[in-house]
């Protein structure tokens, strides 16, 4: 039974491999991580996200400073006033924790949305490039194990993306 399964697996693999090898067009590959990293839109988005993160950090530091100030004030109060102030401090700490979580979620969502949009744009450019230049197959280099006769299209795709982005 094992030999039959191995035979079937090898047959399917060879059949699929010869199907790709016998395509009438060209075969190329793209280093998607390099394309993503070298795309100017990605770089600009990273800078923008960093600025937003810095702004959130500034707001957070302001809240932390207020909590510290309130704690310092507690030391000089009588017991009745101290209890009220400690409740205010606890409320402020909860607000700080909510702020942290909300800021993290918002920045993560924005990053995920932008990454998804950039990857969709990269895929569209690769598809159009392949159609316009007679490629039957363009592979992602992450799944490429060996490619003796494959053209590396990475630089071409980066140039097209950056030229289109500048407009």
DSSP file (Angstrom, degrees, kcal/mol; ACC not computed):
  #  RESIDUE AA STRUCTURE BP1 BP2  ACC     N-H-->O    O-->H-N    N-H-->O    O-->H-N    TCO  KAPPA ALPHA  PHI   PSI    X-CA   Y-CA   Z-CA
    1    1 A X     >        0   0    0      0, 0.0     4,-2.2     0, 0.0     5,-0.2   0.000 360.0 360.0 360.0 -42.2    0.0    0.0    0.0
    2    2 A X  H  >  +     0   0    0      1,-0.2     4,-2.7     2,-0.2     5,-0.2   0.906 360.0  52.3 -62.4 -40.4    2.8    2.4    0.9
    3    3 A X  H  > S+     0   0    0      1,-0.2     4,-2.5     2,-0.2    -1,-0.2   0.871 108.1  51.4 -64.7 -35.7    4.5    1.7   -2.5
    4    4 A X  H  > S+     0   0    0      2,-0.2     4,-2.6     1,-0.2    -1,-0.2   0.921 111.2  47.2 -66.2 -44.2    1.3    2.5   -4.3
    5    5 A X  H  X S+     0   0    0     -4,-2.2     4,-2.7     2,-0.2    -2,-0.2   0.906 112.8  48.9 -64.1 -41.4    1.0    5.8   -2.5
    6    6 A X  H  X S+     0   0    0     -4,-2.7     4,-2.8     2,-0.2     5,-0.2   0.924 111.5  50.0 -63.9 -42.9    4.6    6.7   -3.2
    7    7 A X  H  X S+     0   0    0     -4,-2.5     4,-2.5     2,-0.2    -2,-0.2   0.916 112.2  47.2 -60.6 -44.4    4.2    5.8   -6.8
    8    8 A X  H  X S+     0   0    0     -4,-2.6     4,-2.7     2,-0.2     5,-0.2   0.924 112.4  49.9 -63.2 -44.4    1.0    7.9   -7.1
    9    9 A X  H  X S+     0   0    0     -4,-2.7     4,-2.6     1,-0.2    -2,-0.2   0.931 112.7  46.4 -60.6 -46.8    2.8   10.8   -5.4
   10   10 A X  H  X S+     0   0    0     -4,-2.8     4,-2.8     2,-0.2     5,-0.2   0.903 112.4  50.9 -63.7 -41.0    5.8   10.6   -7.6
   11   11 A X  H  X S+     0   0    0     -4,-2.5     4,-2.7    -5,-0.2    -2,-0.2   0.930 112.3  45.7 -62.3 -45.9    3.6   10.4  -10.7
   12   12 A X  H  X S+     0   0    0     -4,-2.7     4,-2.8     2,-0.2     5,-0.2   0.921 113.7  49.9 -63.1 -43.3    1.6   13.4   -9.7
   13   13 A X  H  X S+     0   0    0     -4,-2.6     4,-2.6    -5,-0.2    -2,-0.2   0.929 113.4  45.0 -62.1 -46.3    4.7   15.3   -8.9
   14   14 A X  H  X S+     0   0    0     -4,-2.8     4,-2.6     2,-0.2     5,-0.2   0.904 113.5  50.3 -65.2 -41.0    6.4   14.5  -12.2
   15   15 A X  H  X S+     0   0    0     -4,-2.7     4,-1.7    -5,-0.2    -2,-0.2   0.926 113.4  45.3 -62.4 -45.4    3.2   15.3  -14.2
   16   16 A X  H  X S+     0   0    0     -4,-2.8     4,-1.7     1,-0.2    -2,-0.2   0.900 113.4  51.2 -65.2 -40.2    2.8   18.6  -12.4
   17   17 A X  H  X S+     0   0    0     -4,-2.6     4,-2.3    -5,-0.2    -2,-0.2   0.899 110.3  47.2 -64.9 -41.3    6.5   19.4  -12.9
   18   18 A X  H  X S+     0   0    0     -4,-2.6     4,-1.9     1,-0.2    -1,-0.2   0.812 106.5  60.1 -71.3 -27.7    6.4   18.6  -16.6
   19   19 A X  H  < S+     0   0    0     -4,-1.7    -1,-0.2    -5,-0.2    -2,-0.2   0.915 109.8  41.3 -63.8 -42.4    3.3   20.7  -17.0
   20   20 A X  H >< S+     0   0    0     -4,-1.7     3,-1.4     1,-0.2    -2,-0.2   0.916 114.5  51.9 -70.3 -42.2    5.2   23.8  -15.7
   21   21 A X  H 3< S+     0   0    0     -4,-2.3    -2,-0.2     1,-0.3    -1,-0.2   0.795 108.7  52.0 -66.0 -26.8    8.3   22.9  -17.7
   22   22 A X  T 3< S+     0   0    0     -4,-1.9    -1,-0.3    -5,-0.1    -2,-0.2   0.314  77.5 129.2 -94.7   9.7    6.2   22.6  -21.0
   23   23 A X    <   -     0   0    0     -3,-1.4   113,-0.1     1,-0.1     4,-0.1  -0.309  61.1-132.8 -62.7 150.4    4.5   25.9  -20.7
   24   24 A X  S    S+     0   0    0      2,-0.1    -1,-0.1   111,-0.0     2,-0.1   0.705  82.0  58.0 -80.6 -19.0    4.7   27.9  -23.9
   25   25 A X  S    S-     0   0    0      1,-0.2   110,-0.2   110,-0.0     2,-0.1  -0.187  94.3 -74.4-100.1-166.8    5.8   31.1  -22.2
   26   26 A X  E     -a  135   0A   0    108,-2.0   110,-2.7   104,-0.1   111,-1.6  -0.447  34.1-140.8 -88.2 161.4    8.5   32.3  -20.0
   27   27 A X  E     +a  137   0A   0    122,-0.3   124,-1.5   108,-0.2     2,-0.3  -0.990  27.0 166.5-124.3 131.9    8.9   31.5  -16.3
   28   28 A X  E     -ab 138 151A   0    109,-2.4   111,-2.9    -2,-0.4     2,-0.3  -0.821  20.3-143.1-134.3 174.6   10.1   34.1  -13.8
   29   29 A X  E     -ab 139 152A   0    122,-2.8   124,-3.0    -2,-0.3   125,-0.5  -0.980   4.5-154.9-141.9 156.8   10.4   34.7  -10.1
   30   30 A X  E     -a  140   0A   0    109,-2.6   111,-2.5    -2,-0.3     2,-1.2  -0.993  19.3-134.6-133.0 135.2   10.0   37.6   -7.7
   31   31 A X     >  -     0   0    0     -2,-0.4     4,-2.3   109,-0.2     3,-0.3  -0.763  25.8-171.8 -86.3  94.5   11.5   38.2   -4.3
   32   32 A X  H  > S+     0   0    0     -2,-1.2     4,-2.9     1,-0.2     5,-0.2   0.848  79.4  55.2 -62.0 -36.7    8.3   39.5   -2.6
   33   33 A X  H  > S+     0   0    0      2,-0.2     4,-2.5     1,-0.2    -1,-0.2   0.907 110.3  46.3 -66.2 -38.3   10.0   40.5    0.6
   34   34 A X  H  > S+     0   0    0     -3,-0.3     4,-2.6     2,-0.2    -2,-0.2   0.919 112.8  50.0 -66.7 -42.7   12.5   42.6   -1.3
   35   35 A X  H  X S+     0   0    0     -4,-2.3     4,-1.1     2,-0.2    -2,-0.2   0.944 113.0  46.6 -59.2 -47.9    9.8   44.2   -3.4
   36   36 A X  H  < S+     0   0    0     -4,-2.9     3,-0.4     1,-0.2     6,-0.2   0.929 116.1  44.5 -60.2 -46.8    7.7   45.0   -0.3
   37   37 A X  H  < S+     0   0    0     -4,-2.5    -1,-0.2     1,-0.2    -2,-0.2   0.837 116.5  45.1 -69.4 -33.2   10.7   46.5    1.6
   38   38 A X  H  < S+     0   0    0     -4,-2.6     2,-0.4    -5,-0.2    -1,-0.2   0.523  84.2 109.1 -91.1  -5.7   12.0   48.5   -1.4
   39   39 A X    >X  -     0   0    0     -4,-1.1     4,-1.8    -3,-0.4     3,-0.7  -0.585  67.1-142.1 -71.7 125.2    8.6   49.9   -2.4
   40   40 A X  H 3> S+     0   0    0     -2,-0.4     4,-2.9     1,-0.3     5,-0.2   0.827  99.6  60.9 -60.7 -32.9    8.6   53.6   -1.6
   41   41 A X  H 3> S+     0   0    0      1,-0.2     4,-2.4     2,-0.2    -1,-0.3   0.890 104.5  49.5 -61.7 -38.7    5.0   53.4   -0.5
   42   42 A X  H <> S+     0   0    0     -3,-0.7     4,-2.5    -6,-0.2    -2,-0.2   0.928 111.5  48.5 -64.4 -45.7    6.0   50.9    2.2
   43   43 A X  H  X S+     0   0    0     -4,-1.8     4,-2.0     2,-0.2    -2,-0.2   0.920 112.9  47.4 -61.6 -44.3    8.8   53.1    3.4
   44   44 A X  H  X S+     0   0    0     -4,-2.9     4,-2.4     1,-0.2    -1,-0.2   0.905 111.8  50.5 -64.1 -41.3    6.5   56.1    3.5
   45   45 A X  H  X S+     0   0    0     -4,-2.4     4,-2.9    -5,-0.2     5,-0.2   0.907 108.2  52.6 -64.0 -40.8    3.9   54.2    5.4
   46   46 A X  H  X S+     0   0    0     -4,-2.5     4,-2.2     1,-0.2    -1,-0.2   0.907 110.4  48.0 -61.1 -41.8    6.4   52.9    7.9
   47   47 A X  H  X S+     0   0    0     -4,-2.0     4,-2.2     2,-0.2    -1,-0.2   0.917 112.8  48.4 -63.7 -43.3    7.5   56.5    8.6
   48   48 A X  H  X S+     0   0    0     -4,-2.4     4,-2.2     1,-0.2    -2,-0.2   0.914 111.9  48.5 -63.4 -43.8    3.9   57.7    9.0
   49   49 A X  H  X S+     0   0    0     -4,-2.9     4,-2.4     1,-0.2    -1,-0.2   0.874 109.5  53.2 -65.7 -36.8    3.1   54.8   11.3
   50   50 A X  H  X S+     0   0    0     -4,-2.2     4,-2.5    -5,-0.2    -1,-0.2   0.903 108.0  50.5 -64.5 -40.9    6.2   55.6   13.4
   51   51 A X  H  X S+     0   0    0     -4,-2.2     4,-2.3     2,-0.2    -2,-0.2   0.914 111.1  48.6 -62.0 -42.7    5.1   59.2   13.7
   52   52 A X  H  X S+     0   0    0     -4,-2.2     4,-2.3     1,-0.2    -2,-0.2   0.897 111.0  50.7 -64.3 -39.6    1.6   58.1   14.9
   53   53 A X  H  X S+     0   0    0     -4,-2.4     4,-2.3     2,-0.2    -2,-0.2   0.898 109.6  50.3 -63.7 -40.7    3.2   55.7   17.3
   54   54 A X  H  X S+     0   0    0     -4,-2.5     4,-2.1     2,-0.2    -2,-0.2   0.889 109.5  51.2 -64.3 -39.0    5.4   58.5   18.7
   55   55 A X  H  X S+     0   0    0     -4,-2.3     4,-2.1     2,-0.2    -2,-0.2   0.919 110.7  48.2 -63.7 -43.2    2.3   60.7   19.1
   56   56 A X  H  X S+     0   0    0     -4,-2.3     4,-2.4     1,-0.2    -2,-0.2   0.892 109.6  53.1 -63.1 -39.1    0.6   58.0   21.0
   57   57 A X  H  X S+     0   0    0     -4,-2.3     4,-2.6     2,-0.2    -1,-0.2   0.883 107.0  52.2 -64.2 -37.7    3.6   57.5   23.2
   58   58 A X  H  X S+     0   0    0     -4,-2.1     4,-1.8     2,-0.2    -2,-0.2   0.916 110.2  47.9 -63.1 -43.5    3.6   61.3   24.0
   59   59 A X  H  X S+     0   0    0     -4,-2.1     4,-1.8     2,-0.2    -2,-0.2   0.895 111.9  50.7 -63.3 -39.3    0.0   61.0   25.0
   60   60 A X  H  X S+     0   0    0     -4,-2.4     4,-2.5     1,-0.2    -2,-0.2   0.922 107.5  52.1 -64.5 -44.8    0.8   58.0   27.1
   61   61 A X  H  X S+     0   0    0     -4,-2.6     4,-2.4     1,-0.2    -1,-0.2   0.862 106.8  54.3 -61.7 -35.1    3.7   59.7   28.9
   62   62 A X  H  X S+     0   0    0     -4,-1.8     4,-2.1     2,-0.2    -1,-0.2   0.922 109.2  47.5 -63.6 -43.8    1.3   62.6   29.7
   63   63 A X  H  X S+     0   0    0     -4,-1.8     4,-2.0     2,-0.2    -2,-0.2   0.903 111.9  50.0 -63.4 -41.6   -1.1   60.2   31.4
   64   64 A X  H  X S+     0   0    0     -4,-2.5     4,-2.4     1,-0.2    -2,-0.2   0.905 109.2  52.1 -63.3 -41.4    1.8   58.5   33.3
   65   65 A X  H  X S+     0   0    0     -4,-2.4     4,-2.4     1,-0.2    -1,-0.2   0.899 108.2  51.0 -62.0 -41.4    3.0   61.9   34.5
   66   66 A X  H  X S+     0   0    0     -4,-2.1     4,-2.3     1,-0.2    -1,-0.2   0.897 109.7  50.3 -63.1 -40.2   -0.5   62.8   35.7
   67   67 A X  H  X S+     0   0    0     -4,-2.0     4,-2.2     2,-0.2    -2,-0.2   0.919 110.6  49.3 -65.0 -43.2   -0.7   59.5   37.7
   68   68 A X  H  X S+     0   0    0     -4,-2.4     4,-2.3     1,-0.2    -2,-0.2   0.914 110.8  50.2 -61.7 -42.6    2.8   60.2   39.2
   69   69 A X  H  X S+     0   0    0     -4,-2.4     4,-2.0     1,-0.2    -1,-0.2   0.916 110.1  50.1 -62.7 -42.5    1.7   63.7   40.2
   70   70 A X  H  X S+     0   0    0     -4,-2.3     4,-1.6     1,-0.2    -1,-0.2   0.887 109.5  51.6 -63.6 -38.8   -1.5   62.4   41.8
   71   71 A X  H  X S+     0   0    0     -4,-2.2     4,-1.0     1,-0.2    -1,-0.2   0.887 108.2  51.4 -65.6 -39.0    0.5   59.8   43.8
   72   72 A X  H  < S+     0   0    0     -4,-2.3     3,-0.5     1,-0.2     4,-0.4   0.895 108.8  51.6 -63.5 -38.8    2.9   62.4   45.1
   73   73 A X  H >< S+     0   0    0     -4,-2.0     3,-1.1     1,-0.2    -1,-0.2   0.826  99.7  64.5 -66.7 -32.1   -0.2   64.5   46.2
   74   74 A X  H >< S+     0   0    0     -4,-1.6     3,-1.6     1,-0.3    -1,-0.2   0.855  92.0  63.8 -60.1 -36.4   -1.6   61.5   48.1
   75   75 A X  T 3< S+     0   0    0     -4,-1.0    -1,-0.3    -3,-0.5    -2,-0.2   0.763 103.9  46.9 -61.2 -26.0    1.4   61.5   50.5
   76   76 A X  T <  S+     0   0    0     -3,-1.1    -1,-0.3    -4,-0.4     2,-0.2   0.251  96.2  94.5-102.1  11.9    0.4   64.9   51.8
   77   77 A X  S <  S-     0   0    0     -3,-1.6     2,-0.1    -4,-0.1    -3,-0.0  -0.648  75.8-108.7-106.0 159.6   -3.3   64.3   52.4
   78   78 A X     >  -     0   0    0     -2,-0.2     4,-2.5     1,-0.1     5,-0.2  -0.331  44.7 -96.5 -75.9 170.9   -5.3   63.2   55.3
   79   79 A X  H  > S+     0   0    0      1,-0.2     4,-2.1     2,-0.2     5,-0.2   0.866 120.9  49.8 -62.2 -40.7   -6.8   59.7   55.3
   80   80 A X  H  > S+     0   0    0      1,-0.2     4,-1.4     2,-0.2    -1,-0.2   0.937 116.2  41.8 -64.6 -46.7  -10.3   60.7   54.0
   81   81 A X  H  > S+     0   0    0      1,-0.2     4,-2.3     2,-0.2    -1,-0.2   0.844 110.9  59.2 -67.3 -33.3   -9.0   62.8   51.1
   82   82 A X  H  X S+     0   0    0     -4,-2.5     4,-2.6     1,-0.2     5,-0.2   0.909 101.7  52.8 -63.8 -42.7   -6.3   60.1   50.5
   83   83 A X  H  X S+     0   0    0     -4,-2.1     4,-1.7     1,-0.2    -1,-0.2   0.919 111.1  46.6 -59.8 -44.2   -9.0   57.4   49.9
   84   84 A X  H  X S+     0   0    0     -4,-1.4     4,-2.0     1,-0.2    -1,-0.2   0.918 113.0  49.3 -63.4 -44.1  -10.8   59.6   47.3
   85   85 A X  H  X S+     0   0    0     -4,-2.3     4,-2.4     1,-0.2    -2,-0.2   0.877 108.2  53.6 -65.6 -37.5   -7.5   60.4   45.6
   86   86 A X  H  X S+     0   0    0     -4,-2.6     4,-2.4     2,-0.2    -1,-0.2   0.860 107.3  51.6 -66.1 -34.7   -6.5   56.8   45.4
   87   87 A X  H  X S+     0   0    0     -4,-1.7     4,-2.3     2,-0.2    -1,-0.2   0.906 109.7  49.6 -65.6 -40.5   -9.8   56.0   43.7
   88   88 A X  H  X S+     0   0    0     -4,-2.0     4,-2.2     2,-0.2    -2,-0.2   0.894 110.2  51.1 -63.3 -39.4   -9.0   58.7   41.2
   89   89 A X  H  X S+     0   0    0     -4,-2.4     4,-2.5     2,-0.2    -2,-0.2   0.925 109.2  50.1 -64.1 -44.6   -5.6   57.3   40.7
   90   90 A X  H  X S+     0   0    0     -4,-2.4     4,-2.3     1,-0.2    -2,-0.2   0.895 110.6  49.9 -61.0 -40.4   -7.0   53.8   40.1
   91   91 A X  H  X S+     0   0    0     -4,-2.3     4,-2.2     2,-0.2    -1,-0.2   0.902 111.0  49.6 -64.2 -39.7   -9.5   55.2   37.6
   92   92 A X  H  X S+     0   0    0     -4,-2.2     4,-2.3     2,-0.2    -2,-0.2   0.876 109.3  51.9 -66.4 -38.3   -6.6   57.0   35.8
   93   93 A X  H  X S+     0   0    0     -4,-2.5     4,-2.5     2,-0.2    -2,-0.2   0.914 109.5  49.4 -64.9 -42.3   -4.6   53.8   35.7
   94   94 A X  H  X S+     0   0    0     -4,-2.3     4,-2.5     1,-0.2    -2,-0.2   0.904 110.2  51.1 -62.2 -40.0   -7.5   52.0   34.1
   95   95 A X  H  X S+     0   0    0     -4,-2.2     4,-2.6     1,-0.2    -2,-0.2   0.895 109.3  51.1 -63.3 -38.7   -7.8   54.8   31.6
   96   96 A X  H  X S+     0   0    0     -4,-2.3     4,-2.6     2,-0.2    -2,-0.2   0.917 110.0  48.9 -63.9 -43.5   -4.1   54.4   30.8
   97   97 A X  H  X S+     0   0    0     -4,-2.5     4,-2.3     2,-0.2    -2,-0.2   0.901 112.6  47.8 -63.7 -41.3   -4.5   50.7   30.3
   98   98 A X  H  X S+     0   0    0     -4,-2.5     4,-3.0     2,-0.2     5,-0.2   0.905 111.0  51.7 -64.3 -41.8   -7.5   51.3   28.0
   99   99 A X  H  X S+     0   0    0     -4,-2.6     4,-2.9     2,-0.2     5,-0.3   0.933 109.7  49.8 -60.1 -46.3   -5.5   53.9   26.1
  100  100 A X  H  X S+     0   0    0     -4,-2.6     4,-2.4     1,-0.2    -2,-0.2   0.931 114.1  44.6 -57.7 -47.3   -2.6   51.5   25.7
  101  101 A X  H  X S+     0   0    0     -4,-2.3     4,-2.7     2,-0.2    -2,-0.2   0.919 115.0  47.4 -65.9 -44.3   -4.9   48.7   24.4
  102  102 A X  H  X S+     0   0    0     -4,-3.0     4,-2.7     2,-0.2     5,-0.2   0.912 113.1  48.6 -63.5 -42.7   -6.8   51.1   22.1
  103  103 A X  H  X S+     0   0    0     -4,-2.9     4,-2.5    -5,-0.2     5,-0.3   0.927 112.9  47.9 -63.9 -44.4   -3.6   52.6   20.7
  104  104 A X  H  X S+     0   0    0     -4,-2.4     4,-2.4    -5,-0.3    -2,-0.2   0.932 114.0  46.8 -61.9 -45.8   -2.1   49.2   20.1
  105  105 A X  H  X S+     0   0    0     -4,-2.7     4,-2.6     2,-0.2     5,-0.2   0.911 113.1  48.9 -63.5 -42.7   -5.2   47.9   18.4
  106  106 A X  H  X S+     0   0    0     -4,-2.7     4,-2.4     2,-0.2    -2,-0.2   0.931 114.2  44.4 -64.8 -45.5   -5.6   51.0   16.2
  107  107 A X  H  X S+     0   0    0     -4,-2.5     4,-2.4    -5,-0.2    -1,-0.2   0.892 114.4  50.0 -67.3 -38.8   -2.0   51.0   15.0
  108  108 A X  H  X S+     0   0    0     -4,-2.4     4,-2.9    -5,-0.3    -2,-0.2   0.923 111.9  47.8 -64.4 -44.4   -2.0   47.2   14.4
  109  109 A X  H  X S+     0   0    0     -4,-2.6     4,-2.7     2,-0.2     5,-0.2   0.926 112.5  48.7 -63.1 -44.6   -5.2   47.5   12.4
  110  110 A X  H  X S+     0   0    0     -4,-2.4     4,-2.3    -5,-0.2    -1,-0.2   0.917 113.4  47.6 -61.9 -42.5   -3.9   50.3   10.3
  111  111 A X  H  X S+     0   0    0     -4,-2.4     4,-2.8     2,-0.2     5,-0.2   0.935 112.7  48.2 -63.7 -46.8   -0.7   48.4    9.7
  112  112 A X  H  X S+     0   0    0     -4,-2.9     4,-2.3     1,-0.2    -2,-0.2   0.906 112.2  49.3 -61.4 -42.5   -2.5   45.2    8.7
  113  113 A X  H  X S+     0   0    0     -4,-2.7     4,-2.2    -5,-0.2    -1,-0.2   0.918 113.4  45.9 -62.9 -43.7   -4.8   47.1    6.4
  114  114 A X  H  X S+     0   0    0     -4,-2.3     4,-2.8    -5,-0.2     5,-0.2   0.903 111.6  51.1 -69.1 -40.4   -1.9   48.9    4.7
  115  115 A X  H  X S+     0   0    0     -4,-2.8     4,-2.7     1,-0.2     5,-0.2   0.927 110.8  49.7 -60.9 -43.5    0.1   45.7    4.3
  116  116 A X  H  X S+     0   0    0     -4,-2.3     4,-2.1    -5,-0.2    -2,-0.2   0.916 112.4  47.5 -61.4 -43.5   -2.8   44.0    2.8
  117  117 A X  H  X S+     0   0    0     -4,-2.2     4,-2.3     2,-0.2    -2,-0.2   0.907 112.6  48.6 -65.1 -42.2   -3.3   46.9    0.3
  118  118 A X  H  X S+     0   0    0     -4,-2.8     4,-2.6     2,-0.2    -2,-0.2   0.920 111.7  49.0 -65.4 -43.2    0.3   47.0   -0.6
  119  119 A X  H  X S+     0   0    0     -4,-2.7     4,-2.6     2,-0.2    -1,-0.2   0.886 110.8  50.8 -64.3 -37.6    0.5   43.3   -1.2
  120  120 A X  H  X S+     0   0    0     -4,-2.1     4,-2.2    -5,-0.2    -1,-0.2   0.917 111.1  48.6 -64.2 -42.3   -2.6   43.4   -3.4
  121  121 A X  H  X S+     0   0    0     -4,-2.3     4,-2.2     2,-0.2    -2,-0.2   0.906 111.1  50.1 -64.0 -42.1   -1.0   46.2   -5.4
  122  122 A X  H  X S+     0   0    0     -4,-2.6     4,-2.5     1,-0.2    -2,-0.2   0.930 110.6  49.8 -61.6 -45.8    2.2   44.2   -5.8
  123  123 A X  H  X S+     0   0    0     -4,-2.6     4,-2.5     1,-0.2    -1,-0.2   0.892 109.8  51.2 -61.5 -39.6    0.3   41.2   -6.9
  124  124 A X  H  X S+     0   0    0     -4,-2.2     4,-2.6     2,-0.2     5,-0.2   0.917 110.6  48.1 -63.8 -43.0   -1.6   43.3   -9.5
  125  125 A X  H  X S+     0   0    0     -4,-2.2     4,-2.7     2,-0.2    -2,-0.2   0.910 112.1  49.6 -64.7 -41.5    1.6   44.7  -10.9
  126  126 A X  H  X S+     0   0    0     -4,-2.5     4,-2.7     2,-0.2    -2,-0.2   0.919 111.3  49.5 -63.2 -42.9    3.1   41.3  -11.1
  127  127 A X  H  X S+     0   0    0     -4,-2.5     4,-2.5     2,-0.2    -2,-0.2   0.951 114.0  44.0 -61.3 -49.9    0.1   39.9  -12.9
  128  128 A X  H  X S+     0   0    0     -4,-2.6     4,-2.8     2,-0.2     5,-0.2   0.902 113.4  51.9 -63.0 -41.5    0.0   42.8  -15.4
  129  129 A X  H  X S+     0   0    0     -4,-2.7     4,-1.6    -5,-0.2    -1,-0.2   0.929 110.8  48.4 -59.8 -45.4    3.8   42.5  -15.9
  130  130 A X  H  <>S+     0   0    0     -4,-2.7     5,-2.6     1,-0.2     4,-0.3   0.917 113.4  46.4 -61.6 -44.6    3.4   38.8  -16.6
  131  131 A X  H ><5S+     0   0    0     -4,-2.5     3,-0.8     1,-0.2    -2,-0.2   0.918 115.0  46.3 -64.2 -43.8    0.6   39.3  -19.0
  132  132 A X  H 3<5S+     0   0    0     -4,-2.8    -1,-0.2     1,-0.2    -2,-0.2   0.716 116.9  43.5 -73.5 -21.2    2.3   42.1  -20.9
  133  133 A X  T 3<5S-     0   0    0     -4,-1.6    -1,-0.2    -5,-0.2    -2,-0.2   0.201 113.7-106.0-114.8  15.7    5.7   40.3  -21.1
  134  134 A X  T < 5 +     0   0    0     -3,-0.8  -108,-2.0    -4,-0.3     2,-0.4   0.775  60.8 157.0  73.3  28.6    4.6   36.8  -22.1
  135  135 A X  E   < -a   26   0A   0     -5,-2.6    -1,-0.2  -110,-0.2  -108,-0.2  -0.739  26.4-172.5 -88.9 133.3    5.2   35.0  -18.8
  136  136 A X  E    S+     0   0A   0   -110,-2.7     2,-0.4    -2,-0.4  -109,-0.2   0.794  77.7  18.5 -86.7 -33.7    3.2   31.8  -18.2
  137  137 A X  E     -a   27   0A   0   -111,-1.6  -109,-2.4    -7,-0.1     2,-0.4  -0.998  56.6-175.4-142.0 132.9    4.4   31.5  -14.6
  138  138 A X  E     -a   28   0A   0     -2,-0.4  -109,-0.3  -111,-0.2     2,-0.3  -0.987  21.7-158.1-126.1 120.9    5.8   33.9  -12.1
  139  139 A X  E     -a   29   0A   0   -111,-2.9  -109,-2.6    -2,-0.4     2,-0.4  -0.656  19.9-119.5-100.5 151.8    6.8   32.3   -8.8
  140  140 A X  E >>  -a   30   0A   0     -2,-0.3     3,-1.7  -111,-0.2     4,-0.6  -0.764  26.1-132.6 -81.1 131.0    7.3   33.8   -5.4
  141  141 A X  T 34 S+     0   0    0   -111,-2.5     3,-0.3    -2,-0.4  -110,-0.1   0.684 100.2  71.9 -65.7 -15.2   10.9   33.1   -4.4
  142  142 A X  T 34 S+     0   0    0   -112,-0.3    -1,-0.3     1,-0.2  -111,-0.1   0.795 106.2  36.7 -68.4 -26.8    9.8   31.8   -1.0
  143  143 A X  T <4 S+     0   0    0     -3,-1.7     2,-0.6     2,-0.0    -1,-0.2   0.440  94.6 105.5-101.7  -1.9    8.4   28.7   -2.6
  144  144 A X     <  +     0   0    0     -4,-0.6     3,-0.1    -3,-0.3  -115,-0.0  -0.692  37.4 171.3 -83.5 119.7   11.1   28.4   -5.2
  145  145 A X  S    S-     0   0    0     -2,-0.6     2,-0.3     1,-0.4    -1,-0.2   0.784  71.3  -1.3 -95.2 -34.5   13.5   25.6   -4.4
  146  146 A X        +     0   0    0      0, 0.0    -1,-0.4     0, 0.0     2,-0.1  -0.968  56.6 169.6-156.7 139.9   15.5   25.6   -7.6
  147  147 A X    >   +     0   0    0     -2,-0.3     3,-0.6    -3,-0.1  -118,-0.0  -0.527   4.5 167.3-155.8  84.0   15.3   27.6  -10.8
  148  148 A X  T 3  S+     0   0    0      1,-0.2    -1,-0.1    -2,-0.1     0, 0.0   0.904  86.4  29.8 -65.0 -44.6   18.2   27.4  -13.2
  149  149 A X  T 3  S+     0   0    0      2,-0.1     2,-0.3  -121,-0.0  -122,-0.3   0.179  92.2 120.7-105.7  16.7   16.5   29.1  -16.2
  150  150 A X    <   -     0   0    0     -3,-0.6     2,-0.4  -124,-0.1  -122,-0.2  -0.609  58.4-131.6 -86.2 140.6   14.2   31.5  -14.3
  151  151 A X  E     -b   28   0A   0   -124,-1.5  -122,-2.8    -2,-0.3     2,-0.8  -0.743  15.4-131.3 -87.6 135.0   14.4   35.2  -14.7
  152  152 A X  E     +b   29   0A   0     -2,-0.4     3,-0.2  -124,-0.2     4,-0.2  -0.789  27.8 176.4 -86.3 113.1   14.5   37.3  -11.6
  153  153 A X     >  +     0   0    0   -124,-3.0     4,-2.3    -2,-0.8     5,-0.2   0.327  46.1 108.3 -98.9   5.1   11.9   40.0  -12.1
  154  154 A X  H  > S+     0   0    0   -125,-0.5     4,-2.5     1,-0.2     5,-0.2   0.900  78.8  46.1 -54.1 -51.8   12.3   41.6   -8.7
  155  155 A X  H  > S+     0   0    0      1,-0.2     4,-2.4    -3,-0.2    -1,-0.2   0.878 111.8  52.3 -62.9 -38.2   14.1   44.8   -9.8
  156  156 A X  H  > S+     0   0    0      2,-0.2     4,-2.3    -4,-0.2    -1,-0.2   0.922 110.9  47.1 -62.4 -44.2   11.6   45.3  -12.7
  157  157 A X  H  X S+     0   0    0     -4,-2.3     4,-2.6     2,-0.2    -2,-0.2   0.912 111.4  50.8 -66.1 -42.9    8.6   45.0  -10.3
  158  158 A X  H  X S+     0   0    0     -4,-2.5     4,-2.7    -5,-0.2     5,-0.2   0.926 111.0  49.5 -59.8 -44.6   10.2   47.4   -7.8
  159  159 A X  H  X S+     0   0    0     -4,-2.4     4,-2.7     2,-0.2     5,-0.2   0.927 111.5  48.0 -62.0 -45.5   10.9   50.0  -10.5
  160  160 A X  H  X S+     0   0    0     -4,-2.3     4,-2.6     2,-0.2     5,-0.2   0.938 113.5  47.6 -61.4 -46.9    7.3   49.8  -11.9
  161  161 A X  H  X S+     0   0    0     -4,-2.6     4,-2.2     1,-0.2    -2,-0.2   0.937 115.0  44.6 -60.5 -48.0    5.8   50.1   -8.4
  162  162 A X  H  X S+     0   0    0     -4,-2.7     4,-1.7     2,-0.2    -1,-0.2   0.868 113.1  50.9 -68.0 -35.9    8.0   53.1   -7.4
  163  163 A X  H  X S+     0   0    0     -4,-2.7     4,-0.7    -5,-0.2    -1,-0.2   0.925 113.2  45.6 -65.1 -43.5    7.5   54.8  -10.8
  164  164 A X  H >< S+     0   0    0     -4,-2.6     3,-0.6    -5,-0.2    -2,-0.2   0.858 111.0  53.8 -65.8 -35.5    3.7   54.4  -10.5
  165  165 A X  H 3< S+     0   0    0     -4,-2.2    -1,-0.2     1,-0.2    -2,-0.2   0.842 100.2  60.3 -70.2 -33.8    3.8   55.6   -6.8
  166  166 A X  H 3<        0   0    0     -4,-1.7    -1,-0.2     1,-0.3    -2,-0.2   0.743 360.0 360.0 -65.7 -23.5    5.6   58.8   -7.7
  167  167 A X    <<        0   0    0     -4,-0.7    -1,-0.3    -3,-0.6    -2,-0.1   0.476 360.0 360.0 -70.3 360.0    2.8   60.0  -10.0
